[in-house]
Structures are given as structure tokens and as C-alpha cells.
Amino acid sequence: MTPEEDFLWQLLRNRGIKGKKVRRQHPIIYKTRGWTKYFYIADFYCATCKVVIELDGKHHEFGEQLEYDKARDSIINHLGFTIIRIKNEELHHDVEMVMKKIEGAL
């Protein structure tokens, strides 16, 4: 985990937000009819609420990574999950706002 992910994990673990169980580094598997398998690792995941929380560094803002994230989000949304994307800078500058954003989704 990155330092930012570890910091956020300390806030979310042990039902630290709204009493909800949150897992870290949780696999999400999606199979197409042609048996193509997509395998993603969510930074954080709440099964009860079907919420995926992604903590993004600068490399998620442009290029191939941005396109990959859009395709990945589309598949994960299709599975019925809500995705919250939080930039590392948001976590550094306003932890309270980040926690409210997560609470709103849960």
C-alpha cells in the first residue's frame, strides 16, 4: 500500500466509518459471456453497501492510466458497484471532507 492508502486504511479499518466493514485490496472478478475474465483489485471495498473506494495518485490523471480507469469503472459500475475516486491531494489537504464523501456513499 502507498502511504496515503495506509493512512486512509487506519481511518476505515475496524468499522471506523459508520460501523461498516471495509476491506482493503479486495479482488473484483468479472466474466464476459465469452469467458473473458477481468480481474481488478479495489483499494477499499464495502460489501454491505457495494462501494469501491479508489485512492488515486497523479498518474491516474492522464494518458493510458486514465483510459484504463474509465474502462474499469464502467465494468465495475455495470456490476452494480458505486465507485468513489479520491485524489491523494484531497486526502492530504482535507481529511474531513474525504471522510464525509465516503460516509455519503456508505
N, CA, C and O atoms as a GROMACS GRO file, in nm:
protein
  424
    1MET      N    1   0.083  -0.118   0.000
    1MET     CA    2   0.000   0.000   0.000
    1MET      C    3   0.088   0.125   0.000
    1MET      O    4   0.198   0.127   0.054
    2THR      N    5   0.034   0.228  -0.063
    2THR     CA    6   0.105   0.356  -0.060
    2THR      C    7   0.087   0.418   0.078
    2THR      O    8  -0.002   0.376   0.153
    3PRO      N    9   0.168   0.518   0.114
    3PRO     CA   10   0.148   0.584   0.243
    3PRO      C   11   0.007   0.644   0.257
    3PRO      O   12  -0.050   0.641   0.366
    4GLU      N   13  -0.048   0.696   0.149
    4GLU     CA   14  -0.183   0.752   0.154
    4GLU      C   15  -0.287   0.643   0.178
    4GLU      O   16  -0.381   0.662   0.256
    5GLU      N   17  -0.270   0.529   0.112
    5GLU     CA   18  -0.363   0.418   0.133
    5GLU      C   19  -0.354   0.368   0.277
    5GLU      O   20  -0.456   0.337   0.339
    6ASP      N   21  -0.235   0.359   0.330
    6ASP     CA   22  -0.217   0.315   0.468
    6ASP      C   23  -0.284   0.412   0.564
    6ASP      O   24  -0.348   0.370   0.660
    7PHE      N   25  -0.268   0.541   0.540
    7PHE     CA   26  -0.330   0.643   0.626
    7PHE      C   27  -0.482   0.629   0.623
    7PHE      O   28  -0.547   0.628   0.728
    8LEU      N   29  -0.540   0.618   0.503
    8LEU     CA   30  -0.685   0.604   0.491
    8LEU      C   31  -0.732   0.473   0.554
    8LEU      O   32  -0.838   0.468   0.617
    9TRP      N   33  -0.654   0.368   0.538
    9TRP     CA   34  -0.690   0.239   0.597
    9TRP      C   35  -0.701   0.250   0.749
    9TRP      O   36  -0.790   0.189   0.809
   10GLN      N   37  -0.614   0.325   0.810
   10GLN     CA   38  -0.620   0.342   0.956
   10GLN      C   39  -0.751   0.407   0.999
   10GLN      O   40  -0.800   0.384   1.110
   11LEU      N   41  -0.809   0.490   0.912
   11LEU     CA   42  -0.936   0.556   0.942
   11LEU      C   43  -1.056   0.466   0.914
   11LEU      O   44  -1.159   0.478   0.981
   12LEU      N   45  -1.044   0.376   0.818
   12LEU     CA   46  -1.157   0.293   0.776
   12LEU      C   47  -1.164   0.159   0.846
   12LEU      O   48  -1.273   0.102   0.860
   13ARG      N   49  -1.052   0.107   0.891
   13ARG     CA   50  -1.047  -0.029   0.948
   13ARG      C   51  -1.125  -0.038   1.078
   13ARG      O   52  -1.157   0.063   1.141
   14ASN      N   53  -1.154  -0.160   1.117
   14ASN     CA   54  -1.227  -0.188   1.240
   14ASN      C   55  -1.360  -0.113   1.248
   14ASN      O   56  -1.399  -0.061   1.352
   15ARG      N   57  -1.429  -0.111   1.133
   15ARG     CA   58  -1.560  -0.045   1.124
   15ARG      C   59  -1.553   0.102   1.167
   15ARG      O   60  -1.641   0.153   1.236
   16GLY      N   61  -1.445   0.166   1.125
   16GLY     CA   62  -1.418   0.304   1.165
   16GLY      C   63  -1.505   0.409   1.102
   16GLY      O   64  -1.498   0.526   1.140
   17ILE      N   65  -1.588   0.373   1.005
   17ILE     CA   66  -1.676   0.471   0.943
   17ILE      C   67  -1.817   0.415   0.934
   17ILE      O   68  -1.842   0.315   0.866
   18LYS      N   69  -1.908   0.479   1.002
   18LYS     CA   70  -2.050   0.440   1.005
   18LYS      C   71  -2.070   0.295   1.046
   18LYS      O   72  -2.174   0.237   1.012
   19GLY      N   73  -1.977   0.236   1.116
   19GLY     CA   74  -1.990   0.098   1.161
   19GLY      C   75  -1.985  -0.005   1.049
   19GLY      O   76  -2.020  -0.121   1.070
   20LYS      N   77  -1.942   0.036   0.930
   20LYS     CA   78  -1.938  -0.053   0.814
   20LYS      C   79  -1.804  -0.123   0.803
   20LYS      O   80  -1.699  -0.063   0.829
   21LYS      N   81  -1.807  -0.249   0.765
   21LYS     CA   82  -1.684  -0.324   0.743
   21LYS      C   83  -1.629  -0.288   0.606
   21LYS      O   84  -1.698  -0.300   0.505
   22VAL      N   85  -1.506  -0.245   0.604
   22VAL     CA   86  -1.437  -0.209   0.481
   22VAL      C   87  -1.317  -0.301   0.467
   22VAL      O   88  -1.242  -0.322   0.563
   23ARG      N   89  -1.298  -0.355   0.349
   23ARG     CA   90  -1.182  -0.439   0.320
   23ARG      C   91  -1.084  -0.359   0.236
   23ARG      O   92  -1.122  -0.265   0.165
   24ARG      N   93  -0.958  -0.397   0.244
   24ARG     CA   94  -0.858  -0.332   0.159
   24ARG      C   95  -0.806  -0.433   0.058
   24ARG      O   96  -0.807  -0.553   0.083
   25GLN      N   97  -0.762  -0.382  -0.056
   25GLN     CA   98  -0.706  -0.466  -0.163
   25GLN      C   99  -0.797  -0.584  -0.194
   25GLN      O  100  -0.754  -0.700  -0.193
   26HIS      N  101  -0.924  -0.553  -0.221
   26HIS     CA  102  -1.025  -0.657  -0.243
   26HIS      C  103  -1.038  -0.688  -0.393
   26HIS      O  104  -1.054  -0.596  -0.473
   27PRO      N  105  -1.033  -0.816  -0.431
   27PRO     CA  106  -1.046  -0.852  -0.574
   27PRO      C  107  -1.191  -0.842  -0.622
   27PRO      O  108  -1.285  -0.878  -0.552
   28ILE      N  109  -1.206  -0.793  -0.743
   28ILE     CA  110  -1.335  -0.790  -0.811
   28ILE      C  111  -1.314  -0.863  -0.943
   28ILE      O  112  -1.227  -0.827  -1.022
   29ILE      N  113  -1.394  -0.967  -0.965
   29ILE     CA  114  -1.379  -1.051  -1.084
   29ILE      C  115  -1.506  -1.041  -1.168
   29ILE      O  116  -1.617  -1.050  -1.115
   30TYR      N  117  -1.488  -1.022  -1.297
   30TYR     CA  118  -1.600  -1.010  -1.390
   30TYR      C  119  -1.571  -1.098  -1.511
   30TYR      O  120  -1.465  -1.089  -1.572
   31LYS      N  121  -1.668  -1.184  -1.544
   31LYS     CA  122  -1.652  -1.271  -1.661
   31LYS      C  123  -1.754  -1.230  -1.767
   31LYS      O  124  -1.870  -1.202  -1.736
   32THR      N  125  -1.708  -1.226  -1.891
   32THR     CA  126  -1.798  -1.198  -2.001
   32THR      C  127  -1.857  -1.328  -2.052
   32THR      O  128  -1.817  -1.436  -2.008
   33ARG      N  129  -1.952  -1.319  -2.141
   33ARG     CA  130  -2.012  -1.441  -2.197
   33ARG      C  131  -1.911  -1.524  -2.273
   33ARG      O  132  -1.924  -1.646  -2.282
   34GLY      N  133  -1.810  -1.459  -2.327
   34GLY     CA  134  -1.705  -1.531  -2.397
   34GLY      C  135  -1.601  -1.587  -2.302
   34GLY      O  136  -1.496  -1.634  -2.346
   35TRP      N  137  -1.628  -1.581  -2.173
   35TRP     CA  138  -1.542  -1.632  -2.068
   35TRP      C  139  -1.412  -1.552  -2.050
   35TRP      O  140  -1.317  -1.598  -1.988
   36THR      N  141  -1.412  -1.431  -2.107
   36THR     CA  142  -1.300  -1.342  -2.078
   36THR      C  143  -1.315  -1.298  -1.933
   36THR      O  144  -1.423  -1.257  -1.890
   37LYS      N  145  -1.208  -1.305  -1.861
   37LYS     CA  146  -1.214  -1.271  -1.719
   37LYS      C  147  -1.138  -1.141  -1.695
   37LYS      O  148  -1.023  -1.126  -1.736
   38TYR      N  149  -1.206  -1.047  -1.630
   38TYR     CA  150  -1.142  -0.923  -1.587
   38TYR      C  151  -1.122  -0.932  -1.436
   38TYR      O  152  -1.212  -0.973  -1.363
   39PHE      N  153  -1.006  -0.895  -1.392
   39PHE     CA  154  -0.971  -0.907  -1.251
   39PHE      C  155  -0.914  -0.773  -1.206
   39PHE      O  156  -0.812  -0.728  -1.256
   40TYR      N  157  -0.982  -0.712  -1.112
   40TYR     CA  158  -0.940  -0.583  -1.060
   40TYR      C  159  -0.920  -0.591  -0.910
   40TYR      O  160  -0.985  -0.671  -0.842
   41ILE      N  161  -0.831  -0.511  -0.859
   41ILE     CA  162  -0.812  -0.501  -0.715
   41ILE      C  163  -0.858  -0.363  -0.672
   41ILE      O  164  -0.800  -0.262  -0.712
   42ALA      N  165  -0.962  -0.360  -0.591
   42ALA     CA  166  -1.012  -0.232  -0.537
   42ALA      C  167  -0.924  -0.193  -0.419
   42ALA      O  168  -0.888  -0.278  -0.337
   43ASP      N  169  -0.888  -0.065  -0.410
   43ASP     CA  170  -0.810  -0.020  -0.295
   43ASP      C  171  -0.886  -0.051  -0.166
   43ASP      O  172  -0.830  -0.106  -0.072
   44PHE      N  173  -1.014  -0.014  -0.163
   44PHE     CA  174  -1.100  -0.040  -0.047
   44PHE      C  175  -1.239  -0.078  -0.098
   44PHE      O  176  -1.281  -0.033  -0.205
   45TYR      N  177  -1.309  -0.161  -0.021
   45TYR     CA  178  -1.438  -0.212  -0.066
   45TYR      C  179  -1.528  -0.238   0.054
   45TYR      O  180  -1.486  -0.297   0.153
   46CYS      N  181  -1.653  -0.192   0.044
   46CYS     CA  182  -1.755  -0.221   0.145
   46CYS      C  183  -1.861  -0.307   0.078
   46CYS      O  184  -1.936  -0.259  -0.007
   47ALA      N  185  -1.867  -0.435   0.116
   47ALA     CA  186  -1.960  -0.529   0.054
   47ALA      C  187  -2.105  -0.496   0.088
   47ALA      O  188  -2.193  -0.508   0.003
   48THR      N  189  -2.130  -0.453   0.210
   48THR     CA  190  -2.266  -0.422   0.252
   48THR      C  191  -2.329  -0.315   0.164
   48THR      O  192  -2.446  -0.323   0.128
   49CYS      N  193  -2.250  -0.214   0.129
   49CYS     CA  194  -2.300  -0.101   0.051
   49CYS      C  195  -2.265  -0.109  -0.097
   49CYS      O  196  -2.309  -0.026  -0.176
   50LYS      N  197  -2.186  -0.210  -0.135
   50LYS     CA  198  -2.137  -0.225  -0.272
   50LYS      C  199  -2.066  -0.099  -0.320
   50LYS      O  200  -2.095  -0.046  -0.428
   51VAL      N  201  -1.974  -0.052  -0.237
   51VAL     CA  202  -1.898   0.069  -0.267
   51VAL      C  203  -1.750   0.035  -0.279
   51VAL      O  204  -1.693  -0.033  -0.194
   52VAL      N  205  -1.689   0.082  -0.387
   52VAL     CA  206  -1.546   0.070  -0.411
   52VAL      C  207  -1.485   0.209  -0.391
   52VAL      O  208  -1.534   0.307  -0.446
   53ILE      N  209  -1.379   0.215  -0.313
   53ILE     CA  210  -1.309   0.342  -0.287
   53ILE      C  211  -1.170   0.331  -0.347
   53ILE      O  212  -1.091   0.244  -0.309
   54GLU      N  213  -1.141   0.420  -0.442
   54GLU     CA  214  -1.011   0.424  -0.507
   54GLU      C  215  -0.937   0.550  -0.467
   54GLU      O  216  -0.992   0.660  -0.473
   55LEU      N  217  -0.815   0.534  -0.426
   55LEU     CA  218  -0.729   0.646  -0.389
   55LEU      C  219  -0.627   0.662  -0.501
   55LEU      O  220  -0.545   0.573  -0.525
   56ASP      N  221  -0.632   0.776  -0.569
   56ASP     CA  222  -0.555   0.796  -0.692
   56ASP      C  223  -0.442   0.896  -0.677
   56ASP      O  224  -0.459   1.005  -0.622
   57GLY      N  225  -0.326   0.856  -0.727
   57GLY     CA  226  -0.211   0.946  -0.737
   57GLY      C  227  -0.216   1.020  -0.869
   57GLY      O  228  -0.311   1.004  -0.946
   58LYS      N  229  -0.115   1.102  -0.895
   58LYS     CA  230  -0.109   1.186  -1.016
   58LYS      C  231  -0.117   1.104  -1.145
   58LYS      O  232  -0.173   1.151  -1.244
   59HIS      N  233  -0.061   0.982  -1.145
   59HIS     CA  234  -0.057   0.905  -1.270
   59HIS      C  235  -0.196   0.864  -1.319
   59HIS      O  236  -0.209   0.816  -1.432
   60HIS      N  237  -0.299   0.880  -1.237
   60HIS     CA  238  -0.435   0.847  -1.278
   60HIS      C  239  -0.502   0.960  -1.356
   60HIS      O  240  -0.614   0.944  -1.403
   61GLU      N  241  -0.434   1.073  -1.369
   61GLU     CA  242  -0.497   1.191  -1.427
   61GLU      C  243  -0.482   1.203  -1.578
   61GLU      O  244  -0.548   1.288  -1.638
   62PHE      N  245  -0.400   1.122  -1.640
   62PHE     CA  246  -0.377   1.139  -1.784
   62PHE      C  247  -0.331   1.010  -1.850
   62PHE      O  248  -0.294   0.913  -1.785
   63GLY      N  249  -0.336   1.012  -1.984
   63GLY     CA  250  -0.280   0.904  -2.064
   63GLY      C  251  -0.352   0.772  -2.053
   63GLY      O  252  -0.472   0.765  -2.031
   64GLU      N  253  -0.274   0.666  -2.070
   64GLU     CA  254  -0.328   0.531  -2.070
   64GLU      C  255  -0.394   0.494  -1.938
   64GLU      O  256  -0.494   0.422  -1.937
   65GLN      N  257  -0.340   0.541  -1.828
   65GLN     CA  258  -0.398   0.508  -1.698
   65GLN      C  259  -0.539   0.566  -1.685
   65GLN      O  260  -0.628   0.500  -1.630
   66LEU      N  261  -0.559   0.687  -1.734
   66LEU     CA  262  -0.691   0.750  -1.730
   66LEU      C  263  -0.791   0.668  -1.812
   66LEU      O  264  -0.903   0.644  -1.768
   67GLU      N  265  -0.751   0.626  -1.931
   67GLU     CA  266  -0.838   0.545  -2.016
   67GLU      C  267  -0.867   0.409  -1.952
   67GLU      O  268  -0.980   0.361  -1.958
   68TYR      N  269  -0.766   0.348  -1.892
   68TYR     CA  270  -0.784   0.220  -1.823
   68TYR      C  271  -0.883   0.236  -1.708
   68TYR      O  272  -0.972   0.152  -1.690
   69ASP      N  273  -0.868   0.344  -1.631
   69ASP     CA  274  -0.959   0.368  -1.518
   69ASP      C  275  -1.103   0.386  -1.564
   69ASP      O  276  -1.196   0.336  -1.500
   70LYS      N  277  -1.122   0.456  -1.676
   70LYS     CA  278  -1.258   0.476  -1.728
   70LYS      C  279  -1.321   0.343  -1.768
   70LYS      O  280  -1.437   0.317  -1.735
   71ALA      N  281  -1.246   0.259  -1.837
   71ALA     CA  282  -1.298   0.128  -1.878
   71ALA      C  283  -1.326   0.040  -1.756
   71ALA      O  284  -1.428  -0.027  -1.749
   72ARG      N  285  -1.236   0.042  -1.662
   72ARG     CA  286  -1.251  -0.036  -1.538
   72ARG      C  287  -1.373   0.011  -1.460
   72ARG      O  288  -1.451  -0.071  -1.412
   73ASP      N  289  -1.390   0.143  -1.447
   73ASP     CA  290  -1.505   0.198  -1.375
   73ASP      C  291  -1.636   0.158  -1.443
   73ASP      O  292  -1.734   0.128  -1.376
   74SER      N  293  -1.637   0.158  -1.575
   74SER     CA  294  -1.757   0.120  -1.648
   74SER      C  295  -1.798  -0.024  -1.616
   74SER      O  296  -1.915  -0.052  -1.592
   75ILE      N  297  -1.702  -0.114  -1.615
   75ILE     CA  298  -1.730  -0.254  -1.583
   75ILE      C  299  -1.776  -0.268  -1.439
   75ILE      O  300  -1.873  -0.338  -1.410
   76ILE      N  301  -1.706  -0.202  -1.348
   76ILE     CA  302  -1.741  -0.213  -1.205
   76ILE      C  303  -1.880  -0.152  -1.180
   76ILE      O  304  -1.957  -0.206  -1.101
   77ASN      N  305  -1.911  -0.041  -1.245
   77ASN     CA  306  -2.046   0.018  -1.232
   77ASN      C  307  -2.151  -0.077  -1.288
   77ASN      O  308  -2.260  -0.090  -1.230
   78HIS      N  309  -2.121  -0.143  -1.399
   78HIS     CA  310  -2.212  -0.239  -1.460
   78HIS      C  311  -2.245  -0.353  -1.363
   78HIS      O  312  -2.354  -0.410  -1.368
   79LEU      N  313  -2.152  -0.386  -1.278
   79LEU     CA  314  -2.173  -0.491  -1.178
   79LEU      C  315  -2.258  -0.443  -1.060
   79LEU      O  316  -2.292  -0.522  -0.971
   80GLY      N  317  -2.292  -0.315  -1.060
   80GLY     CA  318  -2.378  -0.262  -0.955
   80GLY      C  319  -2.305  -0.195  -0.839
   80GLY      O  320  -2.366  -0.166  -0.736
   81PHE      N  321  -2.176  -0.171  -0.855
   81PHE     CA  322  -2.099  -0.106  -0.751
   81PHE      C  323  -2.096   0.045  -0.773
   81PHE      O  324  -2.102   0.092  -0.886
   82THR      N  325  -2.087   0.119  -0.666
   82THR     CA  326  -2.061   0.262  -0.671
   82THR      C  327  -1.911   0.280  -0.651
   82THR      O  328  -1.851   0.216  -0.565
   83ILE      N  329  -1.851   0.368  -0.730
   83ILE     CA  330  -1.707   0.393  -0.719
   83ILE      C  331  -1.685   0.536  -0.673
   83ILE      O  332  -1.742   0.630  -0.728
   84ILE      N  333  -1.602   0.550  -0.570
   84ILE     CA  334  -1.560   0.681  -0.524
   84ILE      C  335  -1.412   0.694  -0.555
   84ILE      O  336  -1.332   0.610  -0.513
   85ARG      N  337  -1.375   0.797  -0.627
   85ARG     CA  338  -1.235   0.824  -0.656
   85ARG      C  339  -1.191   0.944  -0.574
   85ARG      O  340  -1.252   1.051  -0.579
   86ILE      N  341  -1.085   0.924  -0.498
   86ILE     CA  342  -1.029   1.029  -0.414
   86ILE      C  343  -0.885   1.051  -0.455
   86ILE      O  344  -0.808   0.956  -0.465
   87LYS      N  345  -0.849   1.175  -0.479
   87LYS     CA  346  -0.711   1.206  -0.514
   87LYS      C  347  -0.628   1.214  -0.386
   87LYS      O  348  -0.675   1.256  -0.281
   88ASN      N  349  -0.503   1.171  -0.398
   88ASN     CA  350  -0.413   1.178  -0.283
   88ASN      C  351  -0.408   1.319  -0.225
   88ASN      O  352  -0.403   1.336  -0.103
   89GLU      N  353  -0.411   1.421  -0.312
   89GLU     CA  354  -0.404   1.559  -0.267
   89GLU      C  355  -0.523   1.595  -0.179
   89GLU      O  356  -0.510   1.670  -0.083
   90GLU      N  357  -0.641   1.540  -0.213
   90GLU     CA  358  -0.760   1.564  -0.131
   90GLU      C  359  -0.739   1.512   0.010
   90GLU      O  360  -0.775   1.577   0.108
   91LEU      N  361  -0.682   1.394   0.018
   91LEU     CA  362  -0.657   1.334   0.149
   91LEU      C  363  -0.556   1.415   0.229
   91LEU      O  364  -0.570   1.430   0.350
   92HIS      N  365  -0.454   1.468   0.161
   92HIS     CA  366  -0.352   1.550   0.228
   92HIS      C  367  -0.409   1.682   0.279
   92HIS      O  368  -0.371   1.729   0.386
   93HIS      N  369  -0.499   1.741   0.202
   93HIS     CA  370  -0.546   1.876   0.233
   93HIS      C  371  -0.672   1.882   0.317
   93HIS      O  372  -0.692   1.979   0.390
   94ASP      N  373  -0.760   1.780   0.308
   94ASP     CA  374  -0.887   1.789   0.380
   94ASP      C  375  -0.941   1.650   0.412
   94ASP      O  376  -1.030   1.599   0.344
   95VAL      N  377  -0.887   1.589   0.515
   95VAL     CA  378  -0.928   1.454   0.556
   95VAL      C  379  -1.076   1.450   0.592
   95VAL      O  380  -1.146   1.354   0.560
   96GLU      N  381  -1.122   1.554   0.658
   96GLU     CA  382  -1.262   1.559   0.700
   96GLU      C  383  -1.356   1.554   0.578
   96GLU      O  384  -1.457   1.483   0.581
   97MET      N  385  -1.324   1.628   0.473
   97MET     CA  386  -1.404   1.628   0.352
   97MET      C  387  -1.403   1.490   0.287
   97MET      O  388  -1.506   1.443   0.239
   98VAL      N  389  -1.288   1.426   0.285
   98VAL     CA  390  -1.277   1.291   0.228
   98VAL      C  391  -1.365   1.193   0.306
   98VAL      O  392  -1.436   1.112   0.246
   99MET      N  393  -1.360   1.201   0.437
   99MET     CA  394  -1.441   1.111   0.519
   99MET      C  395  -1.590   1.137   0.497
   99MET      O  396  -1.669   1.042   0.496
  100LYS      N  397  -1.630   1.262   0.482
  100LYS     CA  398  -1.771   1.293   0.455
  100LYS      C  399  -1.812   1.239   0.319
  100LYS      O  400  -1.924   1.190   0.303
  101LYS      N  401  -1.724   1.247   0.222
  101LYS     CA  402  -1.752   1.193   0.088
  101LYS      C  403  -1.775   1.042   0.096
  101LYS      O  404  -1.867   0.989   0.034
  102ILE      N  405  -1.690   0.974   0.171
  102ILE     CA  406  -1.705   0.829   0.187
  102ILE      C  407  -1.833   0.798   0.264
  102ILE      O  408  -1.909   0.709   0.226
  103GLU      N  409  -1.857   0.869   0.372
  103GLU     CA  410  -1.980   0.847   0.452
  103GLU      C  411  -2.104   0.863   0.366
  103GLU      O  412  -2.200   0.786   0.378
  104GLY      N  413  -2.103   0.964   0.277
  104GLY     CA  414  -2.218   0.987   0.190
  104GLY      C  415  -2.246   0.869   0.099
  104GLY      O  416  -2.362   0.840   0.069
  105ALA      N  417  -2.143   0.801   0.055
  105ALA     CA  418  -2.160   0.685  -0.033
  105ALA      C  419  -2.202   0.560   0.044
  105ALA      O  420  -2.268   0.472  -0.010
  106LEU      N  421  -2.163   0.554   0.172
  106LEU     CA  422  -2.198   0.437   0.253
  106LEU      C  423  -2.336   0.453   0.311
  106LEU      O  424  -2.384   0.364   0.383
   0.00000   0.00000   0.00000
